[in-house]
Amino acid sequence: MNQATSPISARPEAAATPELAPARRALNICVRPGWNSQNPFTIMFAEALAAQGNTVHDSIGGFRFYPFGADVIVLHWPDEYFFVRSAKATARAFLFLLFKWLLGARLVWVVHNIEPHDKEKPGFTTGRRALFAAIDGLVFLSETSRALLYQRWPELASKPSTVVCHGHYKGRAIAPITPPRAPADPVRLAYIGQLRAYKSADTLIEIVRAMPEQAVTLKVGGNCPDGHFAQRLRDLAGQAANVHLSIGLLSDEALERQVDDSDAVILPYRDILNSGSAIFALSRARPVLAPRLGSLIELQQQVGEDWLHLYEGEFDAGAVARFIAWLKRPGRAGEPDLSAHEWEPIGRQLDGFFRELKAR
């Protein structure tokens, strides 16, 4: 993918040569969440910014809610501005924006989702409007993300923005990456990522448990924040000899093993914008089945149809059967091309974008 830059990005002809470039002041960047996160993406995002010579932290700072001294504040999931959580969370959210206005930090939203998935919480229209007014820049992980956000929230279209790829996970590999085997019966499938209703792990289990054990096996593992949904998954998997279910936060080692032991990863989302799980599976050289939704279409263009198989319409037994037949076709070898997802150029692009925002 050609990484798109914002209208305020520096023009190449204006860039100084390395010998004449003046020493740059390190930006003080607060990333929420950053280093102290269970999501490796936010850690790699912070590392990419620090690699550009910036000071990066994720401490909340004075009064435990605002990072005083920050030049740029990066929010990955500003859910508290979309849904009401508590009176305390609401007060902290507005105090955060007040200090942002008073102290002049630049506020950036990394758009992972158009809006949070927890639709059962009451909406917070005032909070969302206040957040949108305070945002100085937007970071998108695909052109699709940008188009869909502007369609949903057109008031954000005038904000400076940049598009970077979702970085790969190769730099965090613990075990060596092994090429996939030529699939043979039983075909070994895996599901990774959080277990939420919209990700349809329950439908996947229902489909696989109806298939012969000699033909296909499935490992499902991940954290499930919804107790009722977790019980549904246990009920579905309990009587299935060819399904192994592990509910809970997987260690990095366990996550790698789950992917490496599989022939392919299935991600049957009903709703998706960006998928870190798909990037993780591809980083481990495992082909992926996913819906033709959101940024996955762009990702398929980057890695090729031999690695990312997208289905149309509803996820059903036919989609799984066609995927298994696709897996067994000869010709796939080596690893997918993830050169567009290298973190060093991503970090450079983010650094340039943040510096342009700070200079405004």
N, C-alpha and C positions, 0 to 999 in steps of 0.2 A: 504494500500500500504506500502510495506517496503521502507522507505525513503532511497534512495541511497545517499551516500556521495562521495565526490571527492577523487582522489588518495592521496590528501595531508591531509585528515582528520586524527585526532589523533587516534591511535590504543587503544582499551579499556585497554589492559594490561599495557599500559604506563601511564594511568591516575593516578594522585595522589589521595589519600583518602581525603575526605572533611576536616578532622582534620589537615592534613599536607599541604594542598594546599596553596601556597603563595598568598598574596593579588594580584589581577590582576589590572593592569592599565586599566581604562576605555578607550575604543576606542572612538575617535572623528569621528563620522559618519555623513556624509551629504547625505540625501536621497532626490532625486529630481524626482517627487514631494514627499512630506512627510506629515507633519502636516497640512500645508496650502493647502488642496486639496479638491475637491468636490468628489473624489473617496475614499470611506471608506477603500478600500483595502490598499492604501498607508499609511493611518493613522494607521491601525492595524499593518502593516509591521513595521512602525517606533516604535510603542508601544512595539512590541515584542522584538526589539533590545534594547530599553531603559530598558525593564524589566530585561535584563541581566547585568545591571549596566553600560551601555554605555551612552555617551553623544551624543544625536541624534538631528540633526537640519536639516532644509531645506532652510535656508537662503543662498543666492547666494554668500555673502561675499564681500571682497574687490573688488573695481571697478565694482561691481554689476554683476560679471559673474563667479567668481571663489571662492570656499570656502576655503580660506587660513587656514591652521592648521588642515585640515581634514586628518585622517589616511586612511579612506575609503570613496569613493564617489560612491553612488549607483544611477544608472540611470534606471528608469522604461521604459520610452518611448523616446529613443534618435532619434526622427524623423528628427531632423535637420541635422543628418549625412547621411540620406538616400535620402532626397529630398531638393531641393533648396527652401528656403523660401524668403530670402532677402539678400542683400549684408551685412547688419548689422548682421543678424543672422549667416551668413557664417563666418564673421570675428570673432564674439564671439565664435563660435564653435572651430575654430582653435586656438584662444588664450587660450581657456579652456584646450585644449589638450597640448599646449605648457607649461602652468603652471603645469599641471599634471606631465609632464616629468621632469621639473626642480625641483619640490618640493617633488616628490616621493610618492604621494598618490596612493593608490591602486584603480583602477577603476573597478566597477562591473556592469554588465548589467543583470537586471532581465528580462528574455525573455518572455514577454507577447505575442508578435507577432514575426513571422519570419522577417517581414518587415512591415512598416506602410501601412494602408489601403488607404491612400490618393494618389491613383495612378495617379491622374490628374496633380500632381506637377512634374516638371522636375527632373530627377534622378540626384544624386550627388555622382558619383562613387568615386571621390577623397576623399570626406568626409567620405564615408563608409569605405574605405580602411584605412584612418587615424584612425578612431574609432576602427576598428578591431585590428590594430597594438597596440593601447593604452590599450585595455581591458586586465585586469589581471585575471579576473574570471567571470564565468557565473553562474547565479542562474536560474534553470528551475523549472517550476511548474508541470512537469510530465516527465516521461521517453519518452513519445511520442514527447514532445516538443524538447527534446535533439536530438532524432533521426532525426526529421524533419529539425532542424536547421543545423545539420552537413551535411545533404543531400543537403540543399540549399547553405550553406556557409562552405564547408569542411575545409577552412583555420582556422576555429575556433575550430576544433576538438582537437587541442593540448593544448587548454587553460584549466586550472583547472576549475572544475565545481562541482556543487552539485545540487541535486534534492530535493525539498521540496513540500509538498502538498500546494494547495491554501487554506489558512485558512478560517474557517467558519465565519459567521456574528453573532453568537449567543450572543457574548459579547457586541454587540452594540444594542441589541434589546430594543426597547422602550416599546412596548406593550407585554404582555405575549404571548408566542407561543401557538397556539391552534391547536389541531389535525384536519385534514380535515374531512369534513362530508362525508357520503356516497352519492356520486353524484346522483342527481335526475334531471329530466328535469325542467327547462333548465339547462344544464351543463354550469357552469360559468368558462370561460377561461380568462387568462390574458397574456399580453406581457409586459416585463419590460426591461429596458436598453436603451442605445442610439438608436435613430431611424436613421439607415443608410441603404443605398440601399442593401448592401450585407447581411443584417440581415433579409430581406424579410418580414417586417411587412406589406407591401402593398399586397403581395400575401396572407398572412394570412387574412387580412381584406376582400379581394375579395372572399375567400373561405367561410368565416363565414357569410358574408352578403347574400350569395346565399342559406344559410340554414334557416330553419324555426326558427322564433324568439322563438317559444315554445320549441325548441330542444337545442339551444345553444346561449349564449351571450358572448361577448368579450369586455374586457377593454384593451386599448392600451395606454400606457403613457411613456413619456421619452423625453429627449432633442433631437432636430433635428438640426444639424448644417448646413444642406443643405436646403435652402429655396425652391428650386424647388421640392425636394422630400417631404418636409413638405406640399406643396400645393397638391401634388398627393395624399398624405394620407388623407388630408381634403376632397378632391373630392370623394375619394372612400368611406369614412366613412359618408359623409354628408347625403346620402339617405338611410343609413342602420339603421333600428330601433333597431337592436340587437348588434350594435357596438358603443362603447363610446370611443372617441379619446381625449387625453389630451396631447398637445405638449408643452413642457417646462420642465425645471429642477424640478423634484419632490423632495419635502422635505422628510426627513427620515420617518416621520410619514405617509405621503401620500403613499410612496413606500410600507411600511408595510401594510397599509390598502388595497392597490391594490392587493397584494399577498394574504392577509388573507381573503379577500372577494371572492377569487376564489377557484375553485375546483382543478385547476391545472394551470401550466404556460407552454406556448408554445414558443419555441425559434427556429424559422425556418431558421437558418443561412445557407447561401450558402458557407461560408468560415469561419472557426473558429479554433483556436488553444486551447485557454483556455476560460472558460466562468465564470466570476464572477456572472453573473445573475443566472446561474444554481445553483451555490453554495448558493446564497442568497435565492432562492426559497426553496431549500432543508433545509436551516437553519430555515425557517419558516414552515417546515413540509408540503410542498406542492410538489406533484409529478410533473415531468417535461417531456415534449416531446422535443427532439432535434435530430439533424442528427448524424449519426454514423461517426463522424469526429474528428480529433485531439485528445485532451485529454479527451473528453467526454466518450470514450470507457473505459479508466482507471477509470474514475469517476463512471461509471456504475458498474464496478467490486467492487468498494469500498462500494457503498451505496445499491447495489442490483437492480435487474430488477423490483422490485415492486415500486421503486421510480423514476427511470430514464428510460424512454422508448425511444429507439433510432430507427429512421426510416432509411431505405436504399434508395438511389437514390434521385429523385426529391421530393420536398415537394408539395403535392397536396391534393385534397379533400379526397382521399382515405386514406392518412396518418392521417388526422384529424378524419375521421370516425373510423378508427381502434383504434386510441388513446382513443376516447370517449368510445368505447366498452371495451377497456382495463381498463379505469378508473372505469367502473361500475362493474368490477369483484370484488367479496368479498375477504376479507383476509388482506387488507392493514390496519395497525393500528399503533398507536404511532408515532414515529419520525424515520427518517432514521439514520443509524449509521454514524456519522461524527467524530468518535474518531480519525481517521487518520488526521483530519484537525484541531486539537487543536493547538492554537498559542504558548503555552509555549514550547513544544518540537521543534516547528518550529524556535522559537527565539533562542533556545540553539544551534540548528544545524547551523543557520546563523552566530551566534556569533563565534562558533568554526571555521567555514569556513573563516570568515573575519580575524580572528587572525592568521590562518595558512598563508593566503595571505600576511598579514602584515609582517610576520616573514621571508618570502622568500627573 
